[in-house]
Amino acid sequence: MTTKQEKLQKAQPQEKKRAKPGTKGDGDYFRITVRPKEGFVTFRYDDVGEKGHILRLAGKRRGGSWDTQVWLISKKDAHLEGETLVGDTEDARSVLAALGSKPKHGEGDVFVAQDRPNVPESQKPTKAQQTAWRENIKKAQQASQTRTAQKK
């Protein structure tokens, strides 16, 4: 090694790799990964509910469709009990309940879970969809009757 190379090596610090998000455990959010990031070409954050409490990291696929890659739940809205993530607010509990599997604790604040299950078209409409459909029709009929009664 020449003296010039030695001086360059001393001047440039050893490269340290950047820590992946959530692996240190000192952030403001619990990170629940539901899909690998390799399936997406671009990403964006969406606030769900109140601003800054629950965030959805959505990824855009090559085909143009958007899907959830990660859920971020504020540490104000959830806590750890052992290795289990427990929601403290209704919004956090609903996100955790909508997941297809129980989040498994990884490193730091990172959890891994499956997204909600994909229901085949042959099994649709589901019982929940039928119930919601009936309730929505009843609401629409009541609204229509109210409007016609007010006109008279």
N, C-alpha and C positions, 0 to 999 in steps of 0.2 A: 504494500500500500504506500502510495506516495504521500508526502506531507500535505499536498492539496486535498487529497481524498480524506485524510485523517481530519483536517480542519472542517471539511464539509460534513463529515459524520458527527463531529462534536457539535456543530452549529444546529443540526437538525435533530430534534428530540425523537426518541423512539416512538413509533406510532402506537397509540393506544386505540383499541376499537371502542366505538361508542356503544354504550349499554342499550339493549333493546328496551322499548317503552314498557314500563311497569315492572321490570325485573329487580329493581333496587328496593321496592316496597315503600318508598317515601313520597309517592305522588299523591294527588288529590282524588284519584279515581281507582276503582277496581276495574280491570280489563277482562272481559269475557269474550274469547275468540270463538266464533262459530263456524268460520270457513277459512281455509288457507288463503293468504294474500296473493299467491301465484296465479290464481284464476282471474285476476282483475288487472286492468290497465291504468285506471285512475281512481282517486278516492275523494270523498268529501264528508264532512261532519254535519249531522242534523241534530238539532236540539229536539228532544222528545219531552213534552210536558213543560214544566217550568224551566226557564233558562239556566243552564249550568248544572243541572242536577243529573239528568240522564242524557247521554249522547249516543248517537248511532253513527258508526263509521261505515258508510256505504261505499261499495266498490262498483265500478262500471266494467262490465264484461266486454270482450271484443265485439260481441254481437249487438251491443248497445243497451242491454238491459242492466238495471241496477239491482243489487242485492246487499244484504247486511253482511259485513265481514267481522265487525267487532261491536260489542255493546260496552259502553263506559258508564259505570254507576258511581256517583259521588260517594265518598266515604262518609258524608253527612247522611246519606240515604240508606246505607247498608253497613253491616259489620261482620266480622269473622267470629264464629263460634267453633273453635278447633280448626278443622279444615273446611268447614261449611260456610258458605256465604249466605247471610240472612238479611232480608230486606227490612228496613225500618219504616219506610213509607209505602203507601199503597201503590205508587208508580213503580218503585223498585220491586215490590212483591209481584206485580203483574208481569214485569219483564222476566223475572226469574221463573215464574210459572209458565210463561209462554215458550220457554226453551224446550227443545225436544229431549234433553237429558239434564240431570243434575250437574251443575258446574263442578269440575274437578280442579282442585288447587294445584297450580304449577309452581312457578318461581316468583317470589315477591308478591305483587298484586295481580298476577296473571292467572286466569282460570281458562279452562277449555271445556266447551259444551257443544252439543249438537243443536242445530237450529230446529225449529218446530218441524214435525214430520210432514212429509209430502203425501197428501191424500190422493190416491189414484182417482181418475175421473169416473171409473166404474162404481166407486163407493160414494159418489156425490149425488144429491145433496146429503150432507151429514145431518144427524139429529139436531145439532146446534144451529146449522144453517136453516133448517126447516122451521125451527122455533123462532129464530130472528126474522125470517121472512114473514111468518104469520103475525108477529108483533108489529112489524113495519106496516103491513097492510091494514091492521086495526087502527094504528095511529093515523094513517093517511085517510081512512074512511071517517074517523072522528073529526079530523081537521076539515074535511070536505063538508060534513054535516054542519059543523060550526059556522063555516063561511056561508052556506046557503041559509042558515037560520038567521044570520046577522043581516043578510040582504032583505029579508022580508019585513 
